[in-house]
């Protein structure tokens, strides 16, 4: 079967590898799509050293084609989302059945439960409450997921902050109370206006860059919750710790490594996605064949006009 592996900086290569076989308790899944995650960009760009070749890809959806001995809860032909730690840019993956979730009638190209799980766990950790004033710094894919989930929890206002007019327009369409383009307007002024000068009860930082952290102190209220959703890797970041300390921020790190927590997020995501309570249709904007994986990553890195999320898809015509 074909698999795309990162052979070097900005160099995905499609290689032929042996078809995986499910062991006891596993499913063999024919991959339809694998989402490009921002956490994978550092290796592709070379910002963070990697031990090449790298076989990444963990946002997988597809169809069950074989069950290993003792695997239960699924049947051949079932559409599923898969949590896997790598090798997702491939025609087939194996995964423990307990790490898969049924997608029902959800189109497989938008059945990306793993990032929904991350966003769901972040919003649960934030404990957004009825009538909270919420600020989301970063209107990309994860920001849009966080926004949809926050709005389900009954926030009074949701203000979304970014530098890209296209994703801010999408945030408005998704129901944001206010949007702030920081190239033209002051986030601090807008949040003061929206909250009556009090500041945000909950501030989600979803950019993963220094600029997003810099904005936190402008919008979060005293003793407000600050939730780090952005993937901060590479060079060290700086925060105005004196100010953050004085403001008594309740800092919450929304990155999880425990499998039980990840699976809880997968459960929440599956229930909401299959019920139509959240929707990725407008968020998956760019699709690429397996052979064009470098183009998918280039789009994720450069964010062309209208970009929110890239996926790598498997063409049935090319499978062998």
C-alpha positions, 0 to 999 in steps of 0.5 A: 500500500502507499504511505506518505512519510516525511523524508526531510524538511518540506519533503513528503515522499510516497513509499510502498509499504506492507499492508498492516494486519489487525492483531487481537482487538484491532480494526483495519481501516481503509483511510478516506482522509487524514487532517493536517494538524498544526502540531506537525508543521514544525517538523515539515518546516524544520523549525523543530529538529526531527528524526527523519523519516517521520510517519505522522498523521493522526486525524484519521477517518475511514471505513472498517475493512477487517476486524482482528480477533476479539474486536467488538463494537464494529462491523466491516463497512462501518464509517469510523474516526480513528485516534492513532499516534502516526502513519495516518497519511496512508491507504490503510491504518490499524487501530485498537477498536477502543480508540475508534468511534462510529461516524454514522451519516457524517461524511468521512472527509469532515469526520475528524474527531481527534481535533474535536476531542482536543477542543472539547477537552479544552472547553471542558477544562475551561468550565465555560459557564452560563452568561460568561464573557469569552474571548477566543484569540485565534480564528483558525480551525481550532479556534472555530471548533472552540467557538462552536463548543463555547456557544453550546455552553451558553456564553453571554458573549463570544469575541473572536480575535485574529489578523485574517479577515477571511477567518474572522468573517467565518467566525461571524457567520458561526455566531460570534458576538464581535470579531476583532481584526487586530491589524485595524482595531484594538482587542482591548477596546472592543472587549472593554466595550462588550464586557462593560470594562470588566474583561473576559471571564474566559480567554482562549489562546489558540494561536500558538504564537507569541502575538496571541500570548501578548494579547491575553493581558489586554482582554482577560479580567482579574482572576479570569481563566486563561486557557492555552489551546495553541501549540507552543513549540520551538523557541521559548515564549515570553509572557508578562508574568508580573502582570499575569501574577498581579491579575491572578489569572487562573491558567489552564493548560489545555494539552492532554496526554492521558489516553482516557482524557483523549477518549472522553473528548472523542466520545463528546465529539462523536456525540455532538458531530453525529447529532449535528450540533457541531459541523466541520463542513465549512472548516475543511477548505482544502483537499489534497491527494496523498501524492500532494501531501507537500502541497497540503502542508504548504497550504497549512503553513502559508494559509492562502485566502480562505484557508481553514483546514487541509486534509489529505485524501486517498483516491480509490482509483490510485489504490493498489 
